[in-house]
């Protein structure tokens, strides 16, 4: 009897050592071809229904997961806030409306809506205009109290490109991702630039040099624009670099801080609607007793989670994470002095504890994975995928992951593989990080949890090895 137990223990130990050591040959070959060391990859392939692992390679090493970290924050949000959770943005006043004149201030209160597009802001203002209001004889007052924002590093410190869309920081009144669309069009001799949406006091011109070239390569001549603060609150943006003749292109840039963008967007759209605001813009909370004039309600969380994971939207992920924090602070007085991001990290740990889990190595940082310090082990990321599969909201969670070969960040990958159209894989990319994590069904129909994360200074060449890992996981395991 004892000999049998010893044999079982030894067998399990040998199986564990084999799993830890033996990367599939095809994965090893791809790593070698990319001149990446074997220890650059941390990976697990585990059966979704339980049982022995097919692969455990540095499975318990804390690594930077890049955007695969969103798998944790989005599942925590679905199960904590609920899939029907919605954000509300409201217009309030402390005055009265008389013959088209609002005698008082117009308060704009945000709640951290992750997807408050300028079209929805226009509809919000259109509701106010439909009440007969044209002139506002008071200030535009921004209420940004929904979040306790963390003290951010210097703007653009992450990669020195603060104007890029993926670097946009969350804000209780973030509108249109504070993104301005610059539409560029050239003929043989000149170039015109238009901006969308209209922003009060923002102008644009171009010093781009026209060159002969292929329109599809226009961004190779792009240079960071010059942004100037001018008199009376005006802002001038000058595009620089080179642009091909006879071409059209567009680029989204964040050239303003969130409160300034909100003010200029509201004023610009209100002017388009034939309205006027006579006062200045300032910040304050909506006073007790103020009257609600109009409200915009976001799509439900389950719908927004699809954008976050399929498109790997950092700003939306960070907004949801902040919302987790502010929600946690309302019911946990001990977190009242924390910023919303710190409170969100506590909310995730409490959520994990409620599921019987503890991830001591976990560093969530901002919840999006756009971080140099975020950490989790591949095994624990796979555990989250398993929690998601067993969740009451499993359909919403799984539907948010990119479908291999069809959509999101996996649209152009493994298009000729048997995984196309079946596997659901979240991707992650940073300088020094390349990652995949999700659900794979093998050729026998068995489901597997697959996590592969490369941390290396040349991680950008690791995609073939990670694709090989996914393909290998899709092959039926030997019985």
C-alpha positions, 0 to 999 in steps of 0.5 A: 500500500505504502509502495503504491503511494510512493509510486504515485507521488514519484509519478506525479513529481516526474510528471510535474518536472516533465511539464516544467521542462518540456516546451513543445519542439515547435515552440522551442524552434520558433524561440530559437529562430527569433534568438530568444532564450527558452526562459524568456517564455512563461506559459501554462496549458491547463485543461478547463475541466480539471486534470493534469497540465499539458504544459507548465513552464515557469508557470509560477514566475511573476511576469509583466502581462501587458494587456492580458491583465485586462482579463482580471480587471474586466471579470472583477468588474462584471462580477462586482458591478454587474453586467448591466452597470451603466454610467450617467452624465448629467446637466444640472442648474441652480437657476431658472429658465425664462424665455430661452434664458437660463439664469444660473450656472450649468453644471456638468456632472461626470461619473467616469463614463468610459465611452462618452463620445462627442455624439452622445454629448451632442445629444445631451446638449440637444435635450437641453436645447429642446427645452427652449434654452439658448442662452446660459447667463452663468458659468459652465461648471464641471463636477469631476468628483466621481473619482479620486484621481491618483497623482499621475506621473508627468504627462507622457512619461510612459513612452514620451508620446502623451498625444497618442490615443492609448496614453489617454488617462481616465477622468470622471468627465472624459469626453470622446477619449479627449481625441481630436480627429485631424483630417488631412487632404492634399493636392499637387500643391497644397494641403488642408486640415480639418478637425472633428469634433468642433472645439471652442478656441482650437485652431489647426494649420500645417507646415507639412512638406508635400512629397511624392509617395505612396498614400499608404505610407503617409505615417512614415513622414509624421512628426509630433505636432507643435501645440501653442497656447495663445492669447484669450485661451486660444490653442493653435496646433501646427502639423509637421513632417512630410505628407504625400501629394494627392492623398487623404488620411486622418489621425486621432490625437489628444492635445488637451487635458480632459477638463479643458477638452470637456469645456471646449467640446461643450461650448463648441457643440452648444454654439453649433446648436445656436446657443451661448454661454456667457460665463467662464468654465470652473470646477465645483460639485453640483450643489444640493438642491440643483435641478437635473435638466438632462442626462446621458446614460452609457451602454451597459458594462457587458457591452463596453467590456467587449470594446476593452478586451477585443480592441485592448482599449487602455483608457476604457479599462482604466476608467472601469478600474477607477469605477471599481475603486470608487464603488469600493470606497462607498462601502469600505470606509477604510479606503476613503483616503486612498485614490480610486486606483489604489481602492480598485486594487483592494477591490480586486483582491477582495473579489479574488478572496471571495472566490477563494483565491489569493495572488500575493504577487499580483500588481494591478497598477492601473488595471489596463496593463499599460504599465512597467510594474504590473505583475501576475503569474501565468498560473494565476492568469489561467485561474482567472480564465477558469473563474470566468468560465464558471462565472454567472456571466461567462457568456459576456466574459468569453464574448469579450475576447478576440476570436482568432482569425476573425476580430479584435487584436487577433483578426489577422493572426492564425487565419489559416489555423484550425483555431480560426473562428474557435479560439478566444485569445486576449493579446498583450503588447508592450516594449519588452512584453508579448503575451496571449491568454484565453480559451483554445479547443483542441481537435478532439473538442476539449477546452484548454486554458492557454497563457503564454507571456514573453518578457525580454528586451526583444519580445517584439519578435516573439509572436511566431513562438506564441502562435505556435504555442496556441496551435500546439494547444489546439492539437489533441493531447495524447490519451 
